[in-house]
């Protein structure tokens, strides 16, 4: 009989919840070994609540950090202070974080300062340009410097960590847990809203567009919206679904340019299950998001990345994604080229997804078990 180990899992944004939900499920499936404590910072509010409901996640500690009036510095400072209080009382054996957000960095720093080992899911992503994306690139590099267990989605992510002097023995290539979440979502029965069915019933070619990155706000987002107008004008059989981020700056720009266009369907952010359904059914994805760059290739959907640089270079190298930045002409021409050339489209659509098989969470739990229970000779199976 083994004494249970306590693991504190900290997240605060929708993408973190998506990618940590399968890991939490897998840890809680090993109830004889682990006591799992979930901390939500509340960095995202409404969108995070949707994720908690969808994955049926119970939160043990709910903070309310949101975006601080003192900006990112205030958000991180508040996060470190409040998470440190929780960790100091709980004294977990491991702190688990994911990605590159202020919540992830705050939790990793709090764990480090409390002398609690930190494990980083999706470690090793790099653009090696601290301005692109900002502040995510700096956050993830800092999290990796103070972690002691690394779960890299790809072999390239692993090599990035090794090249920075981190121990290869502490790094495991697992695949991306976002693909686990996608698999779980697609296995569920889902009632699709009539408004989405209406969108898919009114066009021959369907595009999903998401855009909200800080570095794209202003002129970049204007250029993206203008490219959408060009695409619609040159391809009347195409419709664009654009779930608009809650950021007021994003909404003012998008609605100011694209509202009331007959080929453009502007919506509120989609619940995760509905987003997965949409990904299954569109023909093409335009995005500056990170997670969608990983999810879309799993479903055979070409991705045009609305960024100058991506930390997910594997998709570009494999051929399922293409960097187009925010250049109006390049975006519109790239879309039209794919729609007008079946061979070019199929070359991107048929590429094998480089981000994993949907069972990364099981591998993560097996590694954690080997580390925390060295007396167990055979890693226990972790249900995803």
Secondary structure, 3 states (H helix, E strand, C coil): CCCCEEEEEEECCHHHHHHHHHHHHHHHCCCCCEEEEEEECCCCCHHHHHHHHHHCCCCCEECCCCCCCCHHHHHHHHHHHHHHHHHHHHCCCEEEEECCCHHHHHHHHHHHHCCCCEEEEEECCCCCCCCCCCCHHHHHHHHHHHCCEEEECCHHHHHHHHHCCCCHHHEEECCCHHHHHHHHHHCCCCCCCHHHHHHHCCCCEEEEEECCCHHHCCHHHHHHHHHHHHHHHHCCCEEEEEEECCCHHHHHHHHHHHCCCCCEEEEECCCHHHHHHHHHHCCEEEECCCHHHHHHHHCCCEEEECCCCCCCHHHHHHCCEEECCCCHHHHHHHHHHHHHCHHHHHHHHCCCCCCCCCCHHHHHHHHHHHHHCCCCCCCCCCCC
